């Protein structure tokens, strides 16, 4: 199994464990990542009380856009969402 796949599986498992323990989690991948089509990630995103949103890093002062998609069970994290209209690198 590829290292990237192992890392995603470990992160998804940690998110499930956090939810079962009543704790918060934030799971993020690049918006264009193939990981979003991976079964365990799709299942996590479909769980009750899990929010999904995008953030562009340049909306927070970074020099590149770096669009990222986030899954979380903490509604206040949605405040991080930000889409940038800059002409910076995607």
LOVEX-203433 format. One record per atom (N, C-alpha, C, CB): residue number from 1; atom name; x, y, z. Coordinates in steps of 0.1 Angstrom, whole numbers, plus 5000, padded with zeros to 4 digits. Each point is the difference from the previous one (the first is absolute). Glycine has a CB too. Example, Ala and Ser with C-alpha at 12.3 -4.5 7.8 and 13.67 -1.06 7.14 Angstrom:
2
+------+------+------+-------+------+
| resi | name | east | north |   up |
+------+------+------+-------+------+
|    1 |    N | 5132 |  4943 | 5078 |
|    1 |   CA | 4991 |  5012 | 5000 |
|    1 |    C | 5009 |  5012 | 5000 |
|    1 |   CB | 4981 |  4988 | 5012 |
|    2 |    N | 5015 |  5023 | 4981 |
|    2 |   CA | 5009 |  5011 | 5000 |
|    2 |    C | 4992 |  5011 | 5008 |
|    2 |   CB | 5012 |  4994 | 4978 |
+------+------+------+-------+------+
***
This chain:
90
+------+------+------+-------+------+
| resi | name | east | north |   up |
+------+------+------+-------+------+
|    1 |    N | 5009 |  4988 | 5000 |
|    1 |   CA | 4991 |  5012 | 5000 |
|    1 |    C | 5009 |  5012 | 5000 |
|    1 |   CB | 4981 |  4988 | 5012 |
|    2 |    N | 5016 |  5022 | 4980 |
|    2 |   CA | 5008 |  5012 | 4999 |
|    2 |    C | 4999 |  5008 | 5012 |
|    2 |   CB | 4996 |  5001 | 4976 |
|    3 |    N | 5015 |  5006 | 5027 |
|    3 |   CA | 5001 |  5008 | 5012 |
|    3 |    C | 4989 |  5011 | 5001 |
|    3 |   CB | 5025 |  4997 | 5000 |
|    4 |    N | 4972 |  5010 | 4989 |
|    4 |   CA | 4989 |  5009 | 5000 |
|    4 |    C | 4986 |  4994 | 5004 |
|    4 |   CB | 5013 |  5013 | 4982 |
|    5 |    N | 4985 |  4975 | 5013 |
|    5 |   CA | 4987 |  4993 | 5003 |
|    5 |    C | 5000 |  4997 | 5015 |
|    5 |   CB | 4999 |  4990 | 4977 |
|    6 |    N | 5013 |  5005 | 5028 |
|    6 |   CA | 5000 |  4997 | 5015 |
|    6 |    C | 4998 |  5013 | 5008 |
|    6 |   CB | 5016 |  4981 | 4995 |
|    7 |    N | 4989 |  5030 | 5001 |
|    7 |   CA | 4999 |  5012 | 5008 |
|    7 |    C | 4985 |  5005 | 5000 |
|    7 |   CB | 5023 |  5006 | 4994 |
|    8 |    N | 4970 |  4993 | 4994 |
|    8 |   CA | 4986 |  5003 | 4999 |
|    8 |    C | 4992 |  4991 | 5009 |
|    8 |   CB | 5003 |  5009 | 4977 |
|    9 |    N | 4999 |  4978 | 5022 |
|    9 |   CA | 4993 |  4990 | 5008 |
|    9 |    C | 5002 |  5003 | 5015 |
|    9 |   CB | 5002 |  4983 | 4982 |
|   10 |    N | 5010 |  5020 | 5022 |
|   10 |   CA | 5003 |  5003 | 5015 |
|   10 |    C | 4993 |  5013 | 5004 |
|   10 |   CB | 5022 |  4989 | 4998 |
|   11 |    N | 4977 |  5021 | 4993 |
|   11 |   CA | 4994 |  5013 | 5003 |
|   11 |    C | 4984 |  4998 | 5001 |
|   11 |   CB | 5019 |  5012 | 4989 |
|   12 |    N | 4976 |  4980 | 5002 |
|   12 |   CA | 4985 |  4997 | 5001 |
|   12 |    C | 4997 |  4992 | 5012 |
|   12 |   CB | 4999 |  5000 | 4975 |
|   13 |    N | 5009 |  4990 | 5029 |
|   13 |   CA | 4998 |  4993 | 5012 |
|   13 |    C | 5001 |  5009 | 5012 |
|   13 |   CB | 5009 |  4979 | 4989 |
|   14 |    N | 5000 |  5030 | 5011 |
|   14 |   CA | 5001 |  5009 | 5012 |
|   14 |    C | 4988 |  5009 | 5001 |
|   14 |   CB | 5025 |  5000 | 4998 |
|   15 |    N | 4969 |  5004 | 4990 |
|   15 |   CA | 4988 |  5009 | 5000 |
|   15 |    C | 4988 |  4992 | 5006 |
|   15 |   CB | 5009 |  5013 | 4980 |
|   16 |    N | 4990 |  4974 | 5016 |
|   16 |   CA | 4989 |  4992 | 5005 |
|   16 |    C | 5002 |  4998 | 5015 |
|   16 |   CB | 4997 |  4988 | 4978 |
|   17 |    N | 5015 |  5009 | 5027 |
|   17 |   CA | 5002 |  4999 | 5014 |
|   17 |    C | 4997 |  5012 | 5008 |
|   17 |   CB | 5018 |  4983 | 4994 |
|   18 |    N | 4986 |  5029 | 5000 |
|   18 |   CA | 4997 |  5013 | 5006 |
|   18 |    C | 4985 |  5001 | 5002 |
|   18 |   CB | 5021 |  5010 | 4990 |
|   19 |    N | 4971 |  4987 | 4999 |
|   19 |   CA | 4986 |  5002 | 5001 |
|   19 |    C | 4994 |  4991 | 5011 |
|   19 |   CB | 4999 |  5007 | 4976 |
|   20 |    N | 5006 |  4980 | 5024 |
|   20 |   CA | 4994 |  4990 | 5010 |
|   20 |    C | 5003 |  5005 | 5014 |
|   20 |   CB | 5003 |  4982 | 4983 |
|   21 |    N | 5008 |  5025 | 5019 |
|   21 |   CA | 5004 |  5005 | 5013 |
|   21 |    C | 4994 |  5013 | 5004 |
|   21 |   CB | 5021 |  4987 | 4997 |
|   22 |    N | 4972 |  5019 | 4993 |
|   22 |   CA | 4994 |  5013 | 5003 |
|   22 |    C | 5010 |  5011 | 4998 |
|   22 |   CB | 4984 |  4990 | 5016 |
|   23 |    N | 5027 |  5008 | 4977 |
|   23 |   CA | 5010 |  5010 | 4997 |
|   23 |    C | 4998 |  5006 | 4986 |
|   23 |   CB | 5016 |  4988 | 5016 |
|   24 |    N | 4991 |  5022 | 4982 |
|   24 |   CA | 5000 |  5007 | 4987 |
|   24 |    C | 5011 |  4995 | 4990 |
|   24 |   CB | 4990 |  5020 | 5012 |
|   25 |    N | 5007 |  4982 | 4975 |
|   25 |   CA | 5011 |  4996 | 4991 |
|   25 |    C | 4999 |  5010 | 4988 |
|   25 |   CB | 4999 |  4976 | 5007 |
|   26 |    N | 5012 |  5025 | 4986 |
|   26 |   CA | 5000 |  5008 | 4987 |
|   26 |    C | 5009 |  4991 | 4991 |
|   26 |   CB | 4997 |  5023 | 5011 |
|   27 |    N | 4997 |  4974 | 4977 |
|   27 |   CA | 5007 |  4992 | 4990 |
|   27 |    C | 5001 |  5008 | 4987 |
|   27 |   CB | 4992 |  4978 | 5011 |
|   28 |    N | 5020 |  5024 | 4984 |
|   28 |   CA | 5001 |  5008 | 4988 |
|   28 |    C | 5009 |  4993 | 4989 |
|   28 |   CB | 4997 |  5021 | 5015 |
|   29 |    N | 4999 |  4981 | 4973 |
|   29 |   CA | 5008 |  4996 | 4988 |
|   29 |    C | 4999 |  5011 | 4990 |
|   29 |   CB | 4996 |  4975 | 5005 |
|   30 |    N | 5014 |  5025 | 4986 |
|   30 |   CA | 4998 |  5010 | 4989 |
|   30 |    C | 4987 |  4997 | 4992 |
|   30 |   CB | 5025 |  5001 | 4998 |
|   31 |    N | 4969 |  5010 | 4998 |
|   31 |   CA | 4987 |  4999 | 4994 |
|   31 |    C | 5000 |  4990 | 4988 |
|   31 |   CB | 4995 |  5024 | 5007 |
|   32 |    N | 5016 |  4976 | 4986 |
|   32 |   CA | 5000 |  4991 | 4988 |
|   32 |    C | 5006 |  4986 | 5003 |
|   32 |   CB | 5003 |  5021 | 4986 |
|   33 |    N | 4999 |  4976 | 5026 |
|   33 |   CA | 5005 |  4987 | 5004 |
|   33 |    C | 4991 |  4988 | 4996 |
|   33 |   CB | 5012 |  5011 | 5019 |
|   34 |    N | 4994 |  4978 | 4976 |
|   34 |   CA | 4993 |  4988 | 4997 |
|   34 |    C | 4994 |  4994 | 5013 |
|   34 |   CB | 5014 |  4996 | 4979 |
|   35 |    N | 4992 |  5008 | 5032 |
|   35 |   CA | 4995 |  4994 | 5013 |
|   35 |    C | 4985 |  5003 | 5003 |
|   35 |   CB | 5023 |  5003 | 5008 |
|   36 |    N | 4972 |  5007 | 4986 |
|   36 |   CA | 4985 |  5003 | 5002 |
|   36 |    C | 4992 |  4990 | 4994 |
|   36 |   CB | 5005 |  5024 | 5000 |
|   37 |    N | 5000 |  4968 | 4990 |
|   37 |   CA | 4992 |  4989 | 4994 |
|   37 |    C | 5002 |  4986 | 5007 |
|   37 |   CB | 5002 |  5012 | 4979 |
|   38 |    N | 5007 |  4988 | 5031 |
|   38 |   CA | 5003 |  4988 | 5008 |
|   38 |    C | 4989 |  4997 | 5009 |
|   38 |   CB | 5025 |  5005 | 4999 |
|   39 |    N | 4970 |  4982 | 5001 |
|   39 |   CA | 4989 |  4996 | 5008 |
|   39 |    C | 5000 |  5004 | 5014 |
|   39 |   CB | 4999 |  4981 | 4985 |
|   40 |    N | 5011 |  5017 | 5023 |
|   40 |   CA | 5000 |  5004 | 5014 |
|   40 |    C | 4998 |  5015 | 5002 |
|   40 |   CB | 5015 |  4980 | 5005 |
|   41 |    N | 4991 |  5028 | 4986 |
|   41 |   CA | 4998 |  5015 | 5001 |
|   41 |    C | 4986 |  5004 | 4996 |
|   41 |   CB | 5025 |  5003 | 4994 |
|   42 |    N | 4969 |  4990 | 4996 |
|   42 |   CA | 4986 |  5003 | 4997 |
|   42 |    C | 4991 |  4997 | 5011 |
|   42 |   CB | 5005 |  4996 | 4976 |
|   43 |    N | 4998 |  4992 | 5031 |
|   43 |   CA | 4991 |  4996 | 5011 |
|   43 |    C | 5001 |  5010 | 5012 |
|   43 |   CB | 5004 |  4976 | 4993 |
|   44 |    N | 5008 |  5029 | 5009 |
|   44 |   CA | 5002 |  5010 | 5011 |
|   44 |    C | 4992 |  5012 | 4997 |
|   44 |   CB | 5023 |  4991 | 5005 |
|   45 |    N | 4978 |  5014 | 4982 |
|   45 |   CA | 4993 |  5012 | 4996 |
|   45 |    C | 4985 |  4999 | 5000 |
|   45 |   CB | 5020 |  5005 | 4986 |
|   46 |    N | 4975 |  4982 | 5013 |
|   46 |   CA | 4986 |  4998 | 5000 |
|   46 |    C | 4994 |  4998 | 5014 |
|   46 |   CB | 5002 |  4990 | 4978 |
|   47 |    N | 5007 |  5009 | 5032 |
|   47 |   CA | 4995 |  4998 | 5014 |
|   47 |    C | 4992 |  5012 | 5005 |
|   47 |   CB | 5020 |  4986 | 5004 |
|   48 |    N | 4970 |  5011 | 5005 |
|   48 |   CA | 4992 |  5011 | 5006 |
|   48 |    C | 5009 |  5009 | 5007 |
|   48 |   CB | 4980 |  4985 | 5002 |
|   49 |    N | 5017 |  5028 | 4998 |
|   49 |   CA | 5007 |  5010 | 5007 |
|   49 |    C | 5014 |  5003 | 4995 |
|   49 |   CB | 4987 |  4993 | 5019 |
|   50 |    N | 5017 |  5002 | 4969 |
|   50 |   CA | 5013 |  5003 | 4994 |
|   50 |    C | 4997 |  5011 | 4989 |
|   50 |   CB | 5010 |  4976 | 5005 |
|   51 |    N | 4997 |  5034 | 4996 |
|   51 |   CA | 4999 |  5012 | 4991 |
|   51 |    C | 5012 |  4999 | 4990 |
|   51 |   CB | 4988 |  5014 | 5017 |
|   52 |    N | 5009 |  4991 | 4971 |
|   52 |   CA | 5010 |  5000 | 4989 |
|   52 |    C | 5000 |  5014 | 4995 |
|   52 |   CB | 4997 |  4976 | 4994 |
|   53 |    N | 5015 |  5030 | 5005 |
|   53 |   CA | 5001 |  5014 | 4994 |
|   53 |    C | 5014 |  5001 | 4993 |
|   53 |   CB | 4984 |  5009 | 5017 |
|   54 |    N | 5018 |  5002 | 4976 |
|   54 |   CA | 5012 |  5003 | 4993 |
|   54 |    C | 5006 |  5012 | 5006 |
|   54 |   CB | 4993 |  4989 | 4979 |
|   55 |    N | 5020 |  5012 | 5021 |
|   55 |   CA | 5008 |  5012 | 5004 |
|   55 |    C | 5011 |  5002 | 4990 |
|   55 |   CB | 4994 |  4997 | 5024 |
|   56 |    N | 5008 |  5015 | 4971 |
|   56 |   CA | 5011 |  5004 | 4992 |
|   56 |    C | 5010 |  5007 | 5010 |
|   56 |   CB | 4986 |  5003 | 4978 |
|   57 |    N | 5026 |  4992 | 5022 |
|   57 |   CA | 5010 |  5005 | 5010 |
|   57 |    C | 5003 |  5015 | 4997 |
|   57 |   CB | 5010 |  4978 | 5001 |
|   58 |    N | 4989 |  5027 | 4987 |
|   58 |   CA | 5003 |  5014 | 4998 |
|   58 |    C | 4989 |  5009 | 5006 |
|   58 |   CB | 5011 |  4994 | 4979 |
|   59 |    N | 4977 |  5001 | 5024 |
|   59 |   CA | 4990 |  5007 | 5007 |
|   59 |    C | 5004 |  5004 | 5014 |
|   59 |   CB | 4983 |  4989 | 4986 |
|   60 |    N | 5028 |  5004 | 5019 |
|   60 |   CA | 5005 |  5002 | 5013 |
|   60 |    C | 5014 |  5006 | 4999 |
|   60 |   CB | 4986 |  4982 | 5009 |
|   61 |    N | 5018 |  5023 | 4980 |
|   61 |   CA | 5013 |  5007 | 4999 |
|   61 |    C | 5012 |  4992 | 4994 |
|   61 |   CB | 4992 |  5012 | 5019 |
|   62 |    N | 5005 |  4976 | 4977 |
|   62 |   CA | 5011 |  4992 | 4993 |
|   62 |    C | 5003 |  5005 | 4986 |
|   62 |   CB | 4993 |  4980 | 5014 |
|   63 |    N | 5018 |  5017 | 4981 |
|   63 |   CA | 5004 |  5005 | 4987 |
|   63 |    C | 4995 |  4992 | 4988 |
|   63 |   CB | 5020 |  5010 | 5011 |
|   64 |    N | 4974 |  4978 | 4992 |
|   64 |   CA | 4994 |  4992 | 4990 |
|   64 |    C | 4986 |  4996 | 5004 |
|   64 |   CB | 5023 |  4991 | 4993 |
|   65 |    N | 4969 |  5005 | 4997 |
|   65 |   CA | 4986 |  4997 | 5003 |
|   65 |    C | 4999 |  4987 | 5009 |
|   65 |   CB | 4993 |  5012 | 4978 |
|   66 |    N | 5013 |  4977 | 5017 |
|   66 |   CA | 5000 |  4988 | 5007 |
|   66 |    C | 4986 |  4996 | 5005 |
|   66 |   CB | 5024 |  5004 | 5006 |
|   67 |    N | 4966 |  4994 | 4986 |
|   67 |   CA | 4987 |  4996 | 5004 |
|   67 |    C | 5000 |  4987 | 5007 |
|   67 |   CB | 4990 |  5013 | 4980 |
|   68 |    N | 5003 |  4986 | 5031 |
|   68 |   CA | 5000 |  4989 | 5009 |
|   68 |    C | 4986 |  4997 | 5004 |
|   68 |   CB | 5023 |  5004 | 5008 |
|   69 |    N | 4973 |  4983 | 4992 |
|   69 |   CA | 4987 |  4996 | 5005 |
|   69 |    C | 5001 |  4994 | 5014 |
|   69 |   CB | 4992 |  4996 | 4976 |
|   70 |    N | 4999 |  5007 | 5032 |
|   70 |   CA | 5001 |  4997 | 5014 |
|   70 |    C | 4987 |  4992 | 5004 |
|   70 |   CB | 5015 |  5020 | 5005 |
|   71 |    N | 4987 |  4970 | 5004 |
|   71 |   CA | 4989 |  4993 | 5007 |
|   71 |    C | 5003 |  5002 | 5015 |
|   71 |   CB | 4997 |  4982 | 4981 |
|   72 |    N | 4992 |  5021 | 5026 |
|   72 |   CA | 5001 |  5002 | 5014 |
|   72 |    C | 4987 |  4998 | 5007 |
|   72 |   CB | 5018 |  5017 | 4996 |
|   73 |    N | 4982 |  4980 | 5017 |
|   73 |   CA | 4988 |  4999 | 5008 |
|   73 |    C | 4998 |  5012 | 5009 |
|   73 |   CB | 5002 |  4975 | 4999 |
|   74 |    N | 5006 |  5036 | 4998 |
|   74 |   CA | 4999 |  5011 | 5009 |
|   74 |    C | 4995 |  5012 | 4991 |
|   74 |   CB | 5019 |  4992 | 5015 |
|   75 |    N | 4968 |  5012 | 4987 |
|   75 |   CA | 4994 |  5010 | 4992 |
|   75 |    C | 5007 |  5013 | 4999 |
|   75 |   CB | 4979 |  4990 | 5006 |
|   76 |    N | 5028 |  5014 | 5005 |
|   76 |   CA | 5007 |  5013 | 5000 |
|   76 |    C | 5012 |  5000 | 4990 |
|   76 |   CB | 4993 |  5003 | 5024 |
|   77 |    N | 5012 |  4985 | 4973 |
|   77 |   CA | 5011 |  5000 | 4990 |
|   77 |    C | 4995 |  5005 | 4986 |
|   77 |   CB | 5010 |  4981 | 5012 |
|   78 |    N | 4977 |  5019 | 4986 |
|   78 |   CA | 4995 |  5005 | 4987 |
|   78 |    C | 5004 |  5015 | 4998 |
|   78 |   CB | 4981 |  4983 | 5001 |
|   79 |    N | 5022 |  5023 | 5010 |
|   79 |   CA | 5005 |  5014 | 4999 |
|   79 |    C | 5013 |  5002 | 4993 |
|   79 |   CB | 4988 |  5004 | 5021 |
|   80 |    N | 5019 |  4984 | 4977 |
|   80 |   CA | 5013 |  5001 | 4993 |
|   80 |    C | 4997 |  5000 | 4985 |
|   80 |   CB | 5011 |  4987 | 5018 |
|   81 |    N | 4977 |  5009 | 4978 |
|   81 |   CA | 4997 |  5000 | 4985 |
|   81 |    C | 5003 |  5013 | 4994 |
|   81 |   CB | 4982 |  4983 | 5004 |
|   82 |    N | 5024 |  5017 | 4985 |
|   82 |   CA | 5002 |  5013 | 4992 |
|   82 |    C | 5004 |  4997 | 4986 |
|   82 |   CB | 5007 |  5011 | 5021 |
|   83 |    N | 4987 |  4995 | 4970 |
|   83 |   CA | 5003 |  4998 | 4986 |
|   83 |    C | 5006 |  5013 | 4995 |
|   83 |   CB | 4981 |  4983 | 4996 |
|   84 |    N | 5030 |  5016 | 4998 |
|   84 |   CA | 5008 |  5012 | 4995 |
|   84 |    C | 4997 |  5003 | 4985 |
|   84 |   CB | 5018 |  4995 | 5018 |
|   85 |    N | 4982 |  5017 | 4979 |
|   85 |   CA | 4999 |  5004 | 4986 |
|   85 |    C | 5013 |  5005 | 4994 |
|   85 |   CB | 4975 |  5005 | 5004 |
|   86 |    N | 5036 |  4993 | 5003 |
|   86 |   CA | 5012 |  5005 | 4995 |
|   86 |    C | 5005 |  4993 | 4988 |
|   86 |   CB | 5006 |  5005 | 5023 |
|   87 |    N | 5004 |  5000 | 4970 |
|   87 |   CA | 5005 |  4994 | 4988 |
|   87 |    C | 5012 |  4992 | 5003 |
|   87 |   CB | 4991 |  5019 | 4987 |
|   88 |    N | 5011 |  4978 | 5026 |
|   88 |   CA | 5012 |  4992 | 5004 |
|   88 |    C | 5000 |  4986 | 4994 |
|   88 |   CB | 5001 |  5014 | 5021 |
|   89 |    N | 5010 |  4979 | 4981 |
|   89 |   CA | 5001 |  4986 | 4995 |
|   89 |    C | 4989 |  4992 | 5007 |
|   89 |   CB | 5025 |  5002 | 4997 |
|   90 |    N | 4969 |  4989 | 4995 |
|   90 |   CA | 4989 |  4991 | 5005 |
|   90 |    C | 5005 |  4991 | 5011 |
|   90 |   CB | 4989 |  5001 | 4978 |
+------+------+------+-------+------+
***
